[in-house]
Amino acid sequence: MMPAGLAQAAVAAASDDGWLIDPELVDRGYRQTMAGGGIQTSLPAMPDPPETPDWLKSLFAALRDFFEWSQPAVKPLLWIAAIALALLLLYHFVPAFARWVDSLPFFRARKEGGEDDVEGVAEAGAARALLAEADALAAAGRFAEAIHLLLYRSVEDIEGRRPGLVRPAMTSRELAAAHDLPTVARTAFSRIARAVEISLFGGRAIGGDTWESCRSAYAELTVPKNWART
């Protein structure tokens, strides 16, 4: 802080030097400064915004018309979405409700159909592998062995699809006569079993025609729909 004596001296000096507060000198200096144009004294005017293109105006108008037209249907759609969300939450978090939905004919048929497709793909892969092995035996002229291989696999298929049907010491002829086998599956298995009986017990040679017939019969056994109960 300036001492009181120095402050008084400064005021006195300013009073003695009158040019420091002379209005004429101040006005002259102000006019010279402003005339130089180096000081901005006002904000520039804002430019006019660009005009909206006609195509954008048409788009906005079309959107406005669409929302105005669809407004009566918005409320029902919101109710439908809310109901669907509630049902979805019930299905995932309420086991009793999920079991009831799964028991409906439509959903049960879709679920069973999907399981059949997956099972059919797996069985088709195993069947192709077996047929490739049997085809190799047949290509070497070992038709009896190839058909015998088909018989073994056919018995395994029957046991898998009809648990408990195949019993120990059960003959192929007895299995072919089982009433629990669907008609198509029974007929196909009988053709294979008959060819094996002719070869093993009849002592007759198996030719290519018999092999092709048995191969076709085994292919019929691998079709899931041929195992439908009739």
Secondary structure, 3 states (H helix, E strand, C coil): CCCHHHHHHHHHHHHHCHHHHCHHHHHHHHHHHHHCCCCCCCCCCCCCCCCCCHHHHHHHHHHHHHHHHHHHHHHHHHHHHHHHHHHHHHHHHCHHHHHHHHHCHHHHHHHHHHHHHHHHHHHHHHHHHHHHHHHHHHHCCCHHHHHHHHHHHHHHHHHHHCCCCCCCCCCHHHHHCCCCCCHHHHHHHHHHHHHHHHHHCCCCCCCHHHHHHHHHHHHHHCCHHHHCCC
